[in-house]
Amino acid sequence: MKGTKYITLFACIILMLGLCSFLYPRADDQVVAIRGGKLVTITKGDIDKGVILIKEGKIAAIGKDIAIPEGAKVIDAEGCIVLPGLIDSFTNLGTVEAEGISGSKDYDEATSPITPHMRVIDALNPESKLLSVARMSGVTAALSAPGEGNLLTGQSALIRLTGNSVEEMVVKFPVAVHGSMGEAPKLRYGGKGQAPSTRMGIAALLRQTFIDAQDYLDKLTSYEEKLKEYQQQEKEGKADPAKKPAPPAVDFKLKSLIPIIKGELPLIVRANRMDDILTALRIAEEFKLKIILNHGADAHKVAAQLAAGNIPVIVGPLTPYRQTVETSQATYENAALLNKAGVKIAFQTGSVNNVKSLLYEAGLAVAHGLPYDQALRALTINPAEMFGVADELGSLEVGKWADVVIFEGDPLNPQTHIKMVIVWVK
């Protein structure tokens, strides 16, 4: 969108795309005010002709009659709609510059079906040009995740789409371990003549991996208990150095699954076909795992079970529905049907190929029955809650990061111009 403005405030640098740059010195009392627009807070209703007061990157006050301090940088949003920054709930942003170019893809380790120890932060490039492309569509944060070709693919990070280093970009790491059911791992490894080559093989290998992780956790727990006893004996002068317990051999792969086994982090599972979804639910129940369903083309068929299990769904991307075997029975009403059943949903672009399509995905869902307000929640607070960052992102509330998008019209209308995107660096 030509003329879109970005404000990236780190050392208070303000950039206006295609226009000019201004440098403002950092100061503890630096204040920015957005005034005059319709503030869609997401969680606390709308405020017409409201004011957002921002101090040091956080929302300090929001309301209708907020006094603007003298010397504040004032942004005029008269006649505009102001939303919290959008969250892309599944993408490979920051780890690839262009799909299909040899050597450019750092998010997919295609050498083993079980790679939960792969960390997306070790592939993130803060200078990726696609980050600015995503910001042009109002996306200020994203779940950057490993690829989906393996059975267990690695660990994702929730990143803010600005910053000069990985540390400045990352809001939370790890967010989850990711996995894939169905055709992706079956075709990749079946074609190499190794497991898993069938859906039975996928389920069996996944179960065995979690059994191994549980066994490794038991060994670590036993070691820690024995070490505690030994340390107590040392204090009492009764310890025999020859009997000091030895820790189990370090297994980085299994260690990365311990937070999943303990229920501290979710397993985000790609599954489209109904039977794959049900297999994922069975395994989650067996091992008492917290899961989030990813893609879920057939999820509406088991919406009641998902709602009963409080299992969220990262729907889509909707645009390529019916273009693969696994999405052959997909419906654009999927998001609406899941929402109606009480399932929490979020939207995704799915890869860097569709990095600008997040708002279009939401608009398509609204056109097929999803309530408008629920579409906005699925772009903001829902993913923030799913990923455990709702205290920082996802709505316009005091104390949260003031990542803001100012629209000159309906946010879900493809013809609407984005006047300004504001992203603060930690």
Wavefront OBJ file of the C-alpha trace (Angstrom):
o trace
v 0.000 0.000 0.000
v 1.798 3.065 -1.239
v 2.085 5.748 1.354
v 1.640 3.478 4.355
v 3.527 4.945 7.309
v 5.417 2.971 9.914
v 6.441 4.160 13.287
v 9.115 1.978 14.849
v 10.002 3.492 18.179
v 13.351 2.323 19.478
v 15.473 5.274 20.529
v 12.312 7.032 19.296
v 12.975 6.614 15.570
v 9.993 7.478 13.377
v 9.975 6.338 9.741
v 7.428 7.407 7.146
v 7.722 5.062 4.200
v 8.637 6.845 1.010
v 8.716 10.241 2.712
v 11.471 11.009 5.185
v 13.049 10.015 8.490
v 13.021 11.858 11.777
v 15.175 11.119 14.780
v 13.847 12.010 18.209
v 16.145 11.605 21.211
v 15.129 9.000 23.767
v 13.694 10.506 26.924
v 11.989 8.965 29.904
v 9.059 11.360 29.476
v 8.674 10.815 25.703
v 4.913 10.778 25.041
v 2.900 9.955 21.921
v -0.845 10.581 21.627
v -3.275 9.190 19.049
v -6.466 11.212 18.985
v -9.740 11.593 17.134
v -10.321 8.108 15.795
v -12.689 5.286 16.634
v -10.725 3.133 19.053
v -11.648 -0.550 18.736
v -10.181 -1.870 21.968
v -11.303 -5.487 21.217
v -11.850 -6.349 24.893
v -13.515 -3.238 26.327
v -15.749 -1.928 23.565
v -15.304 0.924 21.106
v -14.471 4.540 21.935
v -15.529 7.172 19.393
v -13.184 10.134 18.998
v -10.947 8.659 21.652
v -7.393 9.268 22.762
v -4.568 6.803 23.374
v -1.712 8.155 25.456
v 1.567 6.262 25.026
v 4.585 6.473 27.304
v 7.766 4.476 26.697
v 5.965 2.221 24.255
v 3.118 1.234 26.588
v -0.475 2.441 26.693
v -0.571 4.828 29.646
v -4.199 5.936 29.232
v -7.098 5.372 26.860
v -10.500 7.005 26.774
v -12.613 9.857 25.477
v -11.399 12.731 27.595
v -7.711 12.078 28.098
v -5.537 15.153 28.595
v -2.606 15.295 26.178
v 0.577 16.597 27.858
v 2.349 19.573 26.349
v 5.151 18.508 24.037
v 3.637 15.134 23.183
v 3.938 13.814 19.624
v 0.317 13.914 18.404
v -0.994 11.582 15.678
v -4.283 12.685 14.140
v -6.626 9.735 13.577
v -9.767 11.791 12.864
v -12.232 9.730 10.816
v -10.103 6.576 11.140
v -10.507 3.223 12.861
v -7.761 2.333 15.327
v -7.035 -1.306 16.137
v -4.368 -3.108 18.139
v -1.626 -4.505 15.922
v -2.647 -7.690 14.122
v -1.120 -11.083 14.948
v -0.368 -13.644 12.237
v -0.874 -16.920 14.083
v 1.303 -19.135 11.902
v 4.006 -18.153 9.444
v 7.675 -18.648 8.586
v 8.456 -14.921 8.702
v 12.073 -14.089 9.358
v 13.416 -17.487 8.303
v 13.127 -17.311 4.515
v 13.289 -14.580 1.900
v 11.545 -16.348 -0.987
v 10.027 -19.801 -1.352
v 11.408 -21.984 -4.110
v 14.891 -20.478 -4.135
v 17.578 -23.016 -3.268
v 19.323 -22.295 0.023
v 16.936 -19.551 1.132
v 14.755 -21.703 3.407
v 15.998 -22.070 6.985
v 12.807 -23.188 8.714
v 12.485 -26.797 7.526
v 15.016 -29.425 8.656
v 14.074 -32.257 6.317
v 16.597 -34.825 7.574
v 14.562 -36.576 10.279
v 10.856 -36.957 11.072
v 11.468 -36.083 14.737
v 13.075 -32.652 15.212
v 11.360 -31.018 18.228
v 14.711 -29.548 19.303
v 14.931 -27.256 16.250
v 14.526 -23.640 17.444
v 13.120 -21.065 15.070
v 15.016 -18.277 16.833
v 18.244 -19.803 15.523
v 17.051 -19.058 11.981
v 15.471 -15.622 12.498
v 16.850 -12.786 10.404
v 15.894 -9.348 11.792
v 16.834 -7.818 8.434
v 14.389 -9.931 6.424
v 12.662 -7.718 3.854
v 9.421 -9.661 4.260
v 8.934 -8.280 7.772
v 8.219 -4.845 6.297
v 5.879 -6.382 3.724
v 3.827 -7.956 6.524
v 3.716 -4.657 8.407
v 2.164 -3.053 5.344
v -0.926 -5.148 6.055
v -1.105 -4.115 9.704
v 0.645 -7.185 11.103
v 2.828 -6.174 14.036
v 3.439 -9.606 15.580
v 3.556 -13.179 14.337
v 4.083 -16.741 15.441
v 7.218 -17.612 13.500
v 7.337 -21.392 13.312
v 9.305 -24.251 11.775
v 8.068 -25.902 8.577
v 5.459 -28.624 8.522
v 7.121 -31.523 6.692
v 8.239 -33.473 9.766
v 6.170 -35.338 12.334
v 7.603 -33.110 15.074
v 9.104 -30.005 13.525
v 10.488 -27.731 16.231
v 9.837 -24.778 18.513
v 8.130 -21.524 17.544
v 8.533 -17.940 18.765
v 6.071 -15.079 19.038
v 7.907 -12.137 17.521
v 7.235 -8.452 17.080
v 7.959 -7.432 13.494
v 10.644 -4.908 14.262
v 13.960 -4.768 16.042
v 17.645 -4.914 15.292
v 18.248 -8.282 16.929
v 16.433 -11.510 17.718
v 16.340 -10.476 21.376
v 14.510 -7.251 20.492
v 12.035 -9.086 18.258
v 11.081 -11.986 20.507
v 8.093 -11.564 22.790
v 8.028 -15.202 23.879
v 10.163 -18.261 23.172
v 9.399 -21.087 23.092
v 5.685 -20.739 22.476
v 5.071 -24.348 21.472
v 6.471 -27.438 19.829
v 4.914 -28.069 16.412
v 3.949 -31.263 14.628
v 2.175 -32.482 11.503
v -0.260 -35.315 10.903
v -1.338 -36.748 7.570
v 0.214 -36.359 4.153
v 3.187 -34.061 4.864
v 5.391 -36.419 6.942
v 3.975 -39.518 5.232
v 4.937 -38.388 1.741
v 8.309 -36.912 2.772
v 9.602 -39.999 4.575
v 7.613 -42.691 2.804
v 9.256 -41.493 -0.387
v 12.633 -42.133 1.244
v 11.623 -45.645 2.269
v 11.581 -44.859 5.986
v 9.008 -44.392 8.712
v 6.510 -42.899 8.842
v 5.096 -43.939 5.478
v 1.495 -44.450 6.622
v -0.948 -42.824 9.016
v -0.470 -45.850 11.297
v 3.259 -45.167 11.247
v 2.701 -41.508 12.088
v 0.630 -42.349 15.160
v 2.990 -45.120 16.291
v 6.123 -42.983 15.995
v 4.454 -40.070 17.758
v 3.374 -42.314 20.643
v 6.828 -43.864 20.948
v 8.455 -40.439 20.984
v 6.218 -39.253 23.812
v 6.835 -42.499 25.723
v 10.583 -41.916 25.353
v 10.173 -38.309 26.513
v 8.173 -39.435 29.552
v 10.848 -42.017 30.375
v 13.550 -39.352 30.073
v 11.560 -37.061 32.368
v 11.212 -39.903 34.907
v 14.989 -40.442 34.841
v 15.639 -36.730 35.355
v 13.131 -36.593 38.207
v 14.695 -39.645 39.847
v 18.161 -38.140 39.494
v 17.063 -34.835 41.029
v 15.495 -36.670 43.987
v 18.632 -38.747 44.568
v 20.838 -35.675 44.242
v 18.743 -33.847 46.811
v 19.157 -36.767 49.226
v 22.908 -36.847 48.580
v 23.236 -33.100 49.179
v 21.420 -33.489 52.479
v 23.843 -36.254 53.432
v 26.721 -33.929 52.550
v 25.382 -31.325 54.960
v 25.239 -33.983 57.658
v 28.746 -35.237 56.858
v 27.450 -38.686 55.901
v 27.867 -38.565 52.112
v 29.932 -41.180 50.274
v 31.476 -39.498 47.182
v 31.520 -42.857 45.408
v 27.739 -42.945 45.617
v 27.098 -39.474 44.249
v 24.262 -39.890 41.704
v 25.090 -39.320 38.047
v 22.659 -37.460 35.773
v 21.191 -39.247 32.753
v 22.898 -38.587 29.424
v 21.735 -35.321 27.884
v 19.213 -35.870 25.089
v 18.456 -32.472 23.550
v 15.654 -33.919 21.428
v 13.755 -35.475 24.344
v 14.558 -32.580 26.664
v 12.731 -30.216 24.308
v 9.551 -32.274 24.791
v 9.549 -32.137 28.596
v 7.516 -28.878 28.745
v 4.967 -30.562 26.441
v 4.779 -33.719 28.561
v 4.410 -31.607 31.722
v 1.660 -29.469 30.144
v 3.686 -26.276 30.455
v 3.591 -25.579 26.702
v 1.134 -26.630 23.985
v 1.747 -28.925 21.069
v 0.534 -27.178 17.922
v -0.573 -29.902 15.518
v -1.218 -29.504 11.812
v -4.137 -31.742 10.833
v -6.701 -31.168 8.087
v -8.599 -34.418 7.524
v -11.120 -35.380 10.177
v -9.469 -38.729 10.945
v -6.097 -37.031 11.452
v -7.710 -34.524 13.805
v -9.281 -37.341 15.816
v -5.965 -39.207 15.996
v -4.318 -36.070 17.343
v -7.071 -35.746 19.963
v -6.636 -39.391 21.027
v -2.891 -39.034 21.468
v -3.321 -35.769 23.346
v -5.745 -37.481 25.708
v -3.427 -40.459 26.208
v -0.497 -38.272 27.229
v -2.527 -35.446 28.808
v -1.123 -32.887 26.385
v -2.315 -29.346 25.778
v -2.814 -28.985 22.048
v -3.737 -26.310 19.547
v -5.056 -27.502 16.196
v -3.404 -25.916 13.163
v -5.092 -25.562 9.729
v -8.035 -27.865 10.589
v -9.906 -27.853 7.270
v -12.337 -30.486 8.601
v -12.349 -29.127 12.152
v -15.999 -28.052 11.908
v -16.944 -31.752 11.680
v -15.649 -32.300 15.223
v -16.370 -28.810 16.555
v -18.283 -30.112 19.571
v -15.338 -32.256 20.673
v -12.908 -29.394 20.203
v -15.106 -27.057 22.223
v -15.546 -29.649 24.982
v -11.788 -30.116 25.187
v -11.117 -26.353 25.087
v -8.896 -26.881 22.048
v -8.285 -23.731 19.960
v -7.903 -23.809 16.170
v -5.605 -21.722 13.993
v -7.806 -21.876 10.903
v -6.699 -21.716 7.322
v -5.231 -20.260 5.412
v -8.634 -20.326 3.723
v -7.550 -19.247 0.252
v -5.929 -22.559 -0.846
v -8.857 -24.684 0.397
v -9.770 -27.579 -1.910
v -6.416 -27.381 -3.665
v -4.977 -30.427 -1.867
v -6.254 -33.933 -1.156
v -6.530 -33.173 2.552
v -8.602 -30.027 2.002
v -10.813 -31.469 -0.740
v -13.882 -31.309 1.517
v -13.040 -27.965 3.094
v -15.636 -25.241 3.490
v -15.207 -21.491 3.831
v -17.780 -21.697 6.652
v -15.208 -23.543 8.793
v -14.319 -20.526 10.938
v -17.978 -19.557 11.427
v -19.001 -23.097 12.396
v -16.145 -23.443 14.859
v -16.944 -20.077 16.433
v -20.628 -20.987 16.701
v -19.667 -24.172 18.571
v -17.612 -22.160 21.049
v -14.141 -22.953 19.700
v -11.560 -20.182 19.993
v -10.077 -19.435 16.567
v -7.226 -17.399 15.110
v -6.134 -16.628 11.543
v -2.881 -17.316 9.763
v -1.202 -16.664 6.442
v 0.617 -19.998 6.657
v 3.844 -19.004 4.917
v 5.765 -16.107 3.435
v 4.007 -16.630 0.091
v 0.839 -15.057 1.478
v 2.436 -12.637 3.890
v 0.017 -9.786 3.012
v -3.218 -11.799 3.089
v -4.104 -11.942 6.790
v -6.898 -9.356 6.621
v -8.236 -11.008 3.472
v -8.440 -14.347 5.313
v -10.532 -12.718 8.039
v -12.752 -10.914 5.543
v -13.372 -14.161 3.666
v -14.484 -15.828 6.892
v -16.862 -12.937 7.640
v -18.311 -13.234 4.138
v -19.108 -16.859 5.006
v -20.830 -16.320 8.313
v -18.249 -15.423 10.968
v -19.446 -12.457 13.079
v -17.402 -9.337 12.390
v -16.358 -8.786 15.994
v -15.191 -12.390 16.262
v -13.040 -11.945 13.159
v -11.309 -8.987 14.806
v -10.775 -11.033 17.972
v -9.277 -13.837 15.871
v -6.749 -11.328 14.513
v -5.780 -9.909 17.897
v -6.704 -11.074 21.386
v -7.454 -14.720 20.552
v -3.938 -15.550 19.336
v -2.475 -13.481 22.173
v -4.389 -15.679 24.616
v -3.520 -18.911 22.782
v 0.186 -18.114 22.904
v 0.286 -16.771 26.447
v 1.052 -13.108 25.666
v -2.361 -11.512 26.314
v -0.843 -9.426 29.094
v 1.323 -7.692 26.473
v -0.512 -7.762 23.138
v -3.887 -8.238 21.464
v -5.998 -5.327 22.677
v -5.899 -1.611 23.414
v -5.584 -1.622 27.196
v -3.534 0.283 29.733
v -0.215 -1.419 30.381
v 0.029 -3.259 27.059
v 2.448 -2.511 24.244
v 1.089 0.292 22.098
v 1.324 -1.595 18.809
v -1.397 0.082 16.772
v -2.829 0.121 13.235
v -4.788 3.117 11.956
v -7.213 2.346 9.102
v -8.916 4.966 6.964
v -11.982 2.728 6.603
v -13.300 -0.774 7.296
v -10.260 -2.911 8.264
v -11.696 -5.974 6.506
v -12.392 -4.177 3.237
v -9.497 -4.943 0.847
v -9.739 -1.424 -0.576
v -9.202 0.275 2.779
v -5.968 2.211 3.090
v -3.810 1.778 6.153
v -2.776 5.234 7.289
v -0.224 4.207 9.875
v 1.324 1.210 11.632
v 2.981 1.737 15.002
v 5.338 -0.880 16.448
v 7.449 -0.399 19.553
v 10.672 -2.293 20.169
v 11.300 -3.652 23.628
l 1 2 3 4 5 6 7 8 9 10 11 12 13 14 15 16 17 18 19 20 21 22 23 24 25 26 27 28 29 30 31 32 33 34 35 36 37 38 39 40 41 42 43 44 45 46 47 48 49 50 51 52 53 54 55 56 57 58 59 60 61 62 63 64 65 66 67 68 69 70 71 72 73 74 75 76 77 78 79 80 81 82 83 84 85 86 87 88 89 90 91 92 93 94 95 96 97 98 99 100 101 102 103 104 105 106 107 108 109 110 111 112 113 114 115 116 117 118 119 120 121 122 123 124 125 126 127 128 129 130 131 132 133 134 135 136 137 138 139 140 141 142 143 144 145 146 147 148 149 150 151 152 153 154 155 156 157 158 159 160 161 162 163 164 165 166 167 168 169 170 171 172 173 174 175 176 177 178 179 180 181 182 183 184 185 186 187 188 189 190 191 192 193 194 195 196 197 198 199 200 201 202 203 204 205 206 207 208 209 210 211 212 213 214 215 216 217 218 219 220 221 222 223 224 225 226 227 228 229 230 231 232 233 234 235 236 237 238 239 240 241 242 243 244 245 246 247 248 249 250 251 252 253 254 255 256 257 258 259 260 261 262 263 264 265 266 267 268 269 270 271 272 273 274 275 276 277 278 279 280 281 282 283 284 285 286 287 288 289 290 291 292 293 294 295 296 297 298 299 300 301 302 303 304 305 306 307 308 309 310 311 312 313 314 315 316 317 318 319 320 321 322 323 324 325 326 327 328 329 330 331 332 333 334 335 336 337 338 339 340 341 342 343 344 345 346 347 348 349 350 351 352 353 354 355 356 357 358 359 360 361 362 363 364 365 366 367 368 369 370 371 372 373 374 375 376 377 378 379 380 381 382 383 384 385 386 387 388 389 390 391 392 393 394 395 396 397 398 399 400 401 402 403 404 405 406 407 408 409 410 411 412 413 414 415 416 417 418 419 420 421 422 423 424 425 426
